[in-house]
């Protein structure tokens, strides 16, 4: 059973575009993992709540990491020629393999590791748990569906790209 099969049985999910309630599944997975990591950090680092309330250094680290993530997304989406305002990207119109896509097949998902890593300011364990869950969930629920779509649409061009470019940065 693959991600498309799992989600195609749910009425609010459009398996062809990999969305839930009209929002890209990758966003759901990403921010759910961040929320879980954030919650775990609050439990493991009780000082986090007061630091956030007072606008301490940690609050700046977390806010800055999210801002940096969105800045990176703007750059990636510019290279893909899509708008940040889109909640779902539908069928790919082109296979982008140059620029940042030469280093990673999923630079947007790599970029989201930045806010997850920022949680380590308060709790390295929470950051590691959230990042691990994120990578596993993205690989199985999102990337598997996206790569099947790309292979169906672009055939051997995508297969060659997949063999020459890591999914993340190092694997």
N, C-alpha and C positions, 0 to 999 in steps of 0.2 A: 504494500500500500504506500503510495507516495503522497506528497502534500496536496497535489491537485485532487486526488481521490478523497482525501480527508475533508477538504474544504468544499468540494463540489456538492456535498450532501447538506450543507448548511444554507438555508434560504437567503441569508443576508450576504452571502459571499459569491462574488463573481469569479469563478475559477479561471476563466480565460484571461482576466486582467489581474488576477491575484489581489483582490481587494476585499475588505470587510467594511460593510456599511459605506461604501464609496471611498474609503481611505485606503491607500496602499498598505498591504499587509506588512511590508518592511517597517513602516512607521509604527504600526501597532506593536510589533515585536521589539523594535528599538526602545520605544518609550516605556513599554512594560518592563523590560530588563532594567532600564534606568530607575524606574520607580521601585522595583524590587531591591536593587542595589542601594538606593537612597534610604529606603526603609531599614534595610539591614545595617547600614552605616549608622543610622540614628540609634539602633539598639546596641550596636557594638561600641559606639563612641558617644556616650551621653553628653559630652561637651559640645557636640555638633549643633544641637538645638540652640543653645545660648550663643554660640558663635554666629549662627545664621541670623538670629534675631538682632544681634548687635552689628551685623554687617561686617564681621571680621574678615580676616584674610581668606579663610575657607570659602566664605560666600563669594568673594571675588574670584577665587579659583574656579568654583562651580559655574558661576555666571560667565566668566571668560571662556571656559571650555565649551559651553553651549554656543556662545557667540562665535567662537572660532569654528565650531562644527558648521554652523549655518553659512559662514563665509566660505568655507571649503565646498559646501554643497552648491553655492552659487557658482563657483568656479567650475565644478564638475558639470553642473547642468548647462552652463554656458557652452562647454565643450560638446555636450550632447545635443545642444540646440533645443532644449526644453525649458519650460517655465517652472519656477519654484512654486507658483500658485496652483499648479496641477496637483490634484490629490491622487491621481492614478495615471500611469503613463501608457497603458494599453499596449498594443503591438508595437515592437520596435520598428522604426522606419529605416535605420541604418545601423551598421555594425561599427562602433567606434573602437579603434584599436591603438590609436596614437596618443601622444601627450601622457596624461596621468594614467590612461587606460593601458599604456605599455608596461606600467609597473604593477598594476592590479586590475583584475577583471571587475572588481567591485569597490572602486575608490570611495563611493558614498558610504558604504558599510564600514570600510576601514576608518573613514573620518569619524564615524559614531563611536569608535573606541576612545576618542579623546574625552568626551564627557564621562564615559564609564571609568576611564583611568583617573580622571580628576577626583572621583569619589575616594581614591586612595589617600587623599589629603587627610581624610578623617579615619578611614579604615581600609587598609590594603586588602584585607580578607573580603570585605564587601565588594570592593572593586573587582577583585579576581573572580568572585562568585558571579557577579553580574556579567562580566565580560565573557566568562566561560559559557554561561547560559545563553548569552547573546549569540556567540559564534555557533554553538550547536543548533540553536533555534533557527538562525538565519540560514545555515547550511541546509538544514532539512526541510524547513517550511517555505522559504522564500527563494533562495538561490537555486535549489533543485528545479523548481518550476520555471524560473527565469531562464536557466541554462537549457532546459528542454525546449522552451519556446525559441530561443536563439538558434539552437541546433536545427530545429524544424524549419525555421525561416531562412537561415544563412548556410546550412549544410556544412560542407567541407571548409569553408572560410572560417566558421566559428570553431570547428574541431581543431584546425591548425592554431587558431588564436588560443584556445583552451590549453593546448599542449605547450605553447610557448610563454604563457603569461600566468603567474600564480593567481589563485582565487583571491587571496588576501594580499599580503606583501611577500611573505616568505614561503607559503605553501599553497 
